[in-house]
Amino acid sequence: MIKMKKYFGKYGGQFVPEALVGPLAELERAFATDGKSKSFQRELDSLLKNYAGRPTPLYFARRLTSHEGGAKIYLKREDLLHTGAHKINNAIGQALLAKRMGKTRLIAETGAGQHGVATATAAALFGMECEIYMGSVDAARQAQNVYRMRLLGARVSIVDSGSRTLKDAVNEAMRDYCASFASTHYIIGSALGPHPYPSIVAVFQSVIGREARKQIVAAEGRLPDFAVACVGGGSNAIGLFAPFLQDDVKMFGVEAGGDGKRHAARLTGNGRRGVLHGMMTYLLENADGQISETHSISAGLDYPAVGPQHSSLSDSGRVKYVSASDSEALSAFHLLSEKEGIIPALESAHAVAFAIKLAKKAGKGKSIIVNLSGRGDKDLEHVARTEGGKGT
Amino acid sequence: MSLSDAFRKGQCAFMPYVCCGDPSAEFTLKLVKTLVQSGADAIEFGIPFSDPIADGKTIQAASQRALAGGITPGKALFVLAKVRKSGVCVPIAVMTYYNILFSAGLGKMLAKIKRAGADGLIVPDVPLGESAPLRRACRIAGLELVLFATPNSSDARLRKIAAATSGFIYAVSVLGTTGARSNVSPQALQLVKRAKQASAMPLAVGFGISLPSHVRAFRKAGADGVIVGSGIVNIYARHIPGGKINERLALSDVARFAKGMVNICHCKRR
């Protein structure tokens, strides 16, 4: 288990209204005691295995590798999980914790809808009430996921304030939590927010890296040379990276490079240290400290801040952060579909796009694990619309 | 001038909140003057932030109107300086979110706020545990940093908050965000009583207060002041139908409301 830290170097902390200080302390206590008990772990492991579909395969992408002609590319297949992305690992973990804390209602924010769907799923599984906050811009882009959440019994509240996207959905979920914590647990969907959320999410997602580590050793007889994951808030990335942080494995987090003008590159662009959503971290803001509106072709990476542990890993240089543009991600989306028969989520396609470049540069004899954090079904309509007549 | 001066007159102080720039800088200046002429004992002067997580719908909308109208922290402080120049001399606390201060550099920004004429600072996303750097910077700048207490703050925590705050304790009357409510909760009245027992620091109650009955209840419980934000925004926002405000009507409605509140606040304690 990862040790709970309030700060990762200069980043993290608990910048919340006074009303939330008590509930966050209660959450931290529950996680540190019940969350680490054998009975909790047994129940979680069983659900991850029998309900969510763990372990996920580590798949050697033979045709993609030979197409690129360099390092061996392995895909950690989180896309095969129930609900189609890694989000379910955290949603089930936190929902189980909430249930054991005696909470009866779950709330969450969602951008693309994947975390909202995962939370609504967990709520259905545990028989809990559920409300999901989603920006009106995102709800229009991801209408199918709105329907999916409602089908699962969740109430979807459309957020019309600010930029009407993920950051505003987080604001609204936090406001709800400030008033409702007695009965409600707020499942933050990424490794961000006030302490202890970044640590809790990292722990629940680190199952990805723990499995991948065993699997790559079984396949290659040694650890990988590289690990690559996309970084929105950064939960799939920290989930893959955490179990390798002490090893001689080079790691790359891939941010959304956007369309050249607009982007969501906090660590590789012009992000500055600041405070948003309860944490000190790198974020995109204007000269006055007002939070910027971001852009990415993938809603899941379209967020102006980043999990605090990533800010710290970026400063220390332990993880190198890079970016992939909208068009690079789209190319990778097509390439992986054609070469491997795997349609990646646009978020994960950013990681694939960078891994392809890395594989060529690293050359034969090396190996790369790419976290394929989600599947692309949710993106088909969006891609078709974006490409218009250009698609095949 | 010290913030606590407003709360140590042996009566309940009336401290209205204004969102600077909503819908224009000119209106804010007139609004503050109107409030003070109506008897306000202190002003909470809001510098809008793009992501106000402690605020409910009313102040979110006010912040958005202000930002859309082009207000910046620099312009807001210019308005504050004008307020002072116009002869307003009641204590003023600037209210904003931490990123606005942090982004500009704490020392630099706090010095500017002080120079513009503020006496104190209210930052709703900096709780006690994260307040050390801000308290240090406030001491250097000569500003009083007001900390919050909520109905779920324990007695032990209340004592720590009372020891660390300056000016007054900002007691939040609801669990949740700002915004007018119909009733006063027993937990809120309990909070006022608990805080008064925990320390001699003055205490003002805010969040959710908009009716005379709220003020009476908190006065009776021992509050040294009440803070009204959304209640006032709701009054003048009715006169912004198409984005342009009818200032005359807006200000006369606000004045009537403020005088009513001041009368209840200032009547002699039994």
Chai-1 contact restraints between the chains, C-beta under 6 A:
chainA,res_idxA,chainB,res_idxB,connection_type,confidence,min_distance_angstrom,max_distance_angstrom,comment,restraint_id
A,G13,B,E130,contact,1.0,0.0,6.0,A-B,restraint_1
A,Q14,B,G129,contact,1.0,0.0,6.0,A-B,restraint_2
A,F15,B,Y98,contact,1.0,0.0,6.0,A-B,restraint_3
A,F15,B,D125,contact,1.0,0.0,6.0,A-B,restraint_4
A,F15,B,E130,contact,1.0,0.0,6.0,A-B,restraint_5
A,P17,B,A54,contact,1.0,0.0,6.0,A-B,restraint_6
A,P17,B,P124,contact,1.0,0.0,6.0,A-B,restraint_7
A,E18,B,P127,contact,1.0,0.0,6.0,A-B,restraint_8
A,E18,B,F148,contact,1.0,0.0,6.0,A-B,restraint_9
A,E18,B,T150,contact,1.0,0.0,6.0,A-B,restraint_10
A,A19,B,T150,contact,1.0,0.0,6.0,A-B,restraint_11
A,A19,B,L175,contact,1.0,0.0,6.0,A-B,restraint_12
A,V21,B,P127,contact,1.0,0.0,6.0,A-B,restraint_13
A,G22,B,N152,contact,1.0,0.0,6.0,A-B,restraint_14
A,S161,B,Q60,contact,1.0,0.0,6.0,A-B,restraint_15
A,N171,B,D51,contact,1.0,0.0,6.0,A-B,restraint_16
A,N171,B,I53,contact,1.0,0.0,6.0,A-B,restraint_17
A,M174,B,I53,contact,1.0,0.0,6.0,A-B,restraint_18
A,R175,B,T177,contact,1.0,0.0,6.0,A-B,restraint_19
A,C178,B,G176,contact,1.0,0.0,6.0,A-B,restraint_20
A,A179,B,L175,contact,1.0,0.0,6.0,A-B,restraint_21
A,A179,B,G176,contact,1.0,0.0,6.0,A-B,restraint_22
A,G274,B,N99,contact,1.0,0.0,6.0,A-B,restraint_23
A,G274,B,F102,contact,1.0,0.0,6.0,A-B,restraint_24
A,G274,B,S103,contact,1.0,0.0,6.0,A-B,restraint_25
A,V275,B,Y98,contact,1.0,0.0,6.0,A-B,restraint_26
A,V275,B,N99,contact,1.0,0.0,6.0,A-B,restraint_27
A,V275,B,F102,contact,1.0,0.0,6.0,A-B,restraint_28
A,D288,B,T72,contact,1.0,0.0,6.0,A-B,restraint_29
A,D288,B,P73,contact,1.0,0.0,6.0,A-B,restraint_30
A,G289,B,N99,contact,1.0,0.0,6.0,A-B,restraint_31
A,G289,B,I100,contact,1.0,0.0,6.0,A-B,restraint_32
A,G289,B,S103,contact,1.0,0.0,6.0,A-B,restraint_33
A,Q290,B,S50,contact,1.0,0.0,6.0,A-B,restraint_34
A,I291,B,S50,contact,1.0,0.0,6.0,A-B,restraint_35
A,I291,B,D51,contact,1.0,0.0,6.0,A-B,restraint_36
